[in-house]
Amino acid sequence: MRKLFITGTDTGIGKTHYCGLLCKYLLEKGESVFYVKSVQTGFPEDDDRQTVINMSGLKPENAVTLATAKLPAAPYLAFEDFPYEETVEKINAVSGFDWLIVESAGGLMVPLNDEYMNFDIAKDCGLETVVVVPNRLGCINHAMLSYYFLDKEDMPFAGFAVNNHFMTAKSDNFNISILNDLTDDAVRSVFNDVIEFFEL
């Protein structure tokens, strides 16, 4: 089973949208997929699991949300006692699928409590990290910070997924090629309304 951790360089840059497109893309290829939203704040008003189901056609029983909190804030603030061990245990219990897609709440360094951050989930569950990057001014710096952090932590990196929805300037056309030059072709997926390129 291929196990991916979908995170991003910022909030509101298309992680859930990418998860929905990715699940749809894989299902259309005849692959079996299980989706996990590891942490959901602002719940139930914000429900990324349902968004992914609606976008992809994934069966509801093959998509779960684990830790939830009503306050729409960072997990560190939203939870009195974040259930880290339980969250990791439930992710590690998933089996029997071609793909496991785990979506984070925010970026790699978002604190879950005073002991754990988002990236710890990827580490403790043996997940390969995909970093969603909005194709806009400033994205190279943000992407490379994530890239170097993953390397420093010796974590498996599956690649960047670049969101072209944010393209506004001609220079944005060069961001993908620059990222590839700096990282030995780490841009493995490009998307907007559909997945335009996929090589994970």
Phi, psi and omega per residue, in radians:
M1 nan 2.231 3.079
R2 -1.446 2.221 -3.029
K3 -2.094 2.027 -3.070
L4 -2.018 2.487 3.037
F5 -1.944 1.925 -3.085
I6 -1.640 1.955 3.116
T7 -2.212 -3.017 -3.102
G8 -2.664 2.977 3.139
T9 -1.416 -0.162 -3.096
D10 -2.863 3.117 3.025
T11 -1.649 2.655 3.106
G12 1.238 0.519 -3.094
I13 -2.014 0.174 2.977
G14 1.867 0.373 3.119
K15 -1.082 -0.877 -3.107
T16 -1.157 -0.711 3.083
H17 -1.016 -0.762 3.128
Y18 -1.148 -0.717 3.115
C19 -1.053 -0.737 3.099
G20 -1.094 -0.790 3.110
L21 -1.128 -0.708 -3.113
L22 -1.158 -0.776 3.102
C23 -1.063 -0.753 3.112
K24 -1.083 -0.798 -3.140
Y25 -1.022 -0.798 -3.106
L26 -1.236 -0.717 3.115
L27 -1.082 -0.685 3.129
E28 -1.179 -0.354 3.063
K29 -1.549 0.053 3.111
G30 1.485 0.231 3.139
E31 -1.530 2.628 3.045
S32 -1.634 2.438 -2.990
V33 -2.363 2.421 2.981
F34 -2.161 2.241 -3.094
Y35 -1.909 2.364 3.084
V36 -2.221 2.198 2.892
K37 -1.662 1.873 -2.994
S38 -1.169 -0.691 -3.097
V39 -2.460 2.276 3.101
Q40 -2.302 1.973 3.015
T41 -1.740 2.915 -3.058
G42 1.182 0.410 -3.066
F43 -1.553 2.437 0.188
P44 -1.645 -0.008 3.138
E45 -1.034 -0.743 3.024
D46 -1.684 2.109 -3.073
D47 -2.446 1.487 -3.084
D48 -1.142 -0.559 3.092
R49 -0.991 -0.839 -3.113
Q50 -1.147 -0.642 3.085
T51 -1.052 -0.777 -3.141
V52 -1.137 -0.735 3.096
I53 -1.051 -0.815 -3.119
N54 -1.097 -0.689 -3.110
M55 -1.285 -0.637 -2.919
S56 -1.791 -0.410 -3.004
G57 1.430 0.206 3.095
L58 -1.077 2.438 3.099
K59 -1.142 2.388 -3.111
P60 -0.953 -0.581 -3.135
E61 -1.261 -0.195 3.118
N62 -1.820 0.436 3.094
A63 -2.576 2.284 -3.116
V64 -2.378 2.671 2.926
T65 -1.961 2.321 -3.077
L66 -1.673 -1.667 -3.089
A67 -1.333 2.210 -3.135
T68 -2.215 2.595 3.067
A69 -2.533 2.545 -3.088
K70 -1.298 -0.626 -3.084
L71 -1.178 2.184 3.124
P72 -1.419 1.344 -3.084
A73 -2.587 3.063 3.071
A74 -0.995 2.519 -3.116
P75 -0.906 -0.626 3.138
Y76 -0.972 -0.631 3.124
L77 -1.573 -0.573 -2.982
A78 -1.353 -0.434 -3.089
F79 -1.920 2.362 2.992
E80 -1.273 -0.682 -3.128
D81 -2.534 1.658 -3.061
F82 -1.177 2.255 -3.069
P83 -1.442 1.197 -3.010
Y84 -1.115 -0.924 -3.080
E85 -1.045 -0.719 3.120
E86 -1.118 -0.705 3.129
T87 -1.095 -0.825 3.134
V88 -1.113 -0.738 -3.137
E89 -1.055 -0.743 -3.115
K90 -1.206 -0.656 3.089
I91 -1.143 -0.767 -3.120
N92 -1.181 -0.304 -3.138
A93 -1.423 -0.233 -3.121
V94 -1.237 2.295 3.117
S95 -2.679 2.934 3.027
G96 1.506 0.211 3.123
F97 -2.091 2.773 3.058
D98 -1.266 -0.622 -3.074
W99 -2.360 2.395 2.932
L100 -2.002 2.099 -3.130
I101 -1.950 1.956 3.137
V102 -1.916 2.093 3.133
E103 -1.756 2.261 3.133
S104 -1.430 2.967 2.977
A105 -1.804 1.719 -3.079
G106 1.474 -2.835 -3.023
G107 -1.538 -3.058 -3.039
L108 -1.024 -0.667 -3.007
M109 -1.715 0.260 3.065
V110 -1.187 2.167 -3.131
P111 -1.325 2.353 3.066
L112 -1.585 -0.658 3.007
N113 -2.715 -2.823 -3.090
D114 -1.432 0.065 -3.129
E115 -2.086 -0.610 -3.012
Y116 -2.137 2.632 3.032
M117 -2.157 3.011 -3.111
N118 -0.919 -0.758 -3.054
F119 -1.095 -0.411 3.113
D120 -1.113 -0.576 3.090
I121 -1.087 -0.807 3.119
A122 -1.052 -0.733 3.136
K123 -1.111 -0.893 -3.016
D124 -1.310 -0.233 3.109
C125 -1.893 0.049 3.113
G126 1.098 0.741 -3.086
L127 -1.716 2.499 2.990
E128 -1.450 2.347 -3.056
T129 -1.610 2.299 2.962
V130 -1.946 2.204 -3.137
V131 -1.819 2.021 3.082
V132 -1.382 2.275 -3.056
V133 -2.193 2.157 3.050
P134 -1.329 2.240 -3.088
N135 -1.379 1.573 -3.117
R136 -2.724 3.025 3.120
L137 -0.998 2.268 -3.138
G138 1.692 -0.174 -3.025
C139 -1.207 -0.508 -3.103
I140 -1.131 -0.798 3.107
N141 -1.022 -0.845 -3.108
H142 -1.123 -0.735 3.142
A143 -1.113 -0.759 -3.096
M144 -1.216 -0.545 3.044
L145 -1.070 -0.774 3.091
S146 -1.126 -0.730 -3.125
Y147 -1.041 -0.838 -3.118
Y148 -1.238 -0.574 3.084
F149 -1.115 -0.809 3.137
L150 -1.071 -0.687 3.103
D151 -1.135 -0.761 3.131
K152 -1.063 -0.670 -3.126
E153 -1.483 0.008 3.140
D154 0.978 0.790 -3.132
M155 -1.798 2.441 3.117
P156 -1.084 2.241 -3.106
F157 -2.000 2.030 -3.121
A158 -1.442 -0.444 3.103
G159 2.435 3.037 3.045
F160 -1.555 2.516 2.942
A161 -2.016 1.936 -3.010
V162 -1.649 2.221 -3.110
N163 -1.682 1.866 -3.106
N164 -1.358 -0.037 3.098
H165 -1.030 -0.487 -3.035
F166 -1.589 0.043 -3.118
M167 -1.134 2.196 3.137
T168 -2.300 -0.345 -3.059
A169 -2.217 2.703 3.133
K170 -1.023 -0.580 -3.114
S171 -1.120 -0.415 3.130
D172 -1.101 -0.392 3.094
N173 -1.087 -0.378 -3.082
F174 -1.672 -0.166 -3.061
N175 -1.068 -0.716 -3.128
I176 -1.111 -0.802 -3.122
S177 -1.151 -0.627 3.105
I178 -1.157 -0.788 3.100
L179 -1.045 -0.722 3.113
N180 -1.123 -0.695 3.115
D181 -1.104 -0.652 -3.074
L182 -1.407 -0.287 -2.972
T183 -2.294 0.326 -3.096
D184 0.994 0.915 3.037
D185 1.092 0.924 -3.124
A186 -1.487 -0.117 3.052
V187 -1.335 1.857 -3.039
R188 -1.896 -0.063 3.138
S189 -2.735 2.451 3.083
V190 -2.307 2.379 -3.081
F191 -2.594 2.827 2.981
N192 -2.581 -1.796 3.036
D193 -1.391 -0.367 3.067
V194 -2.411 2.934 3.015
I195 -1.375 2.027 -3.074
E196 -1.571 -0.433 -3.123
F197 -2.666 2.347 -3.111
F198 -2.574 2.111 -3.131
E199 -2.542 0.711 3.140
L200 -1.387 nan nan
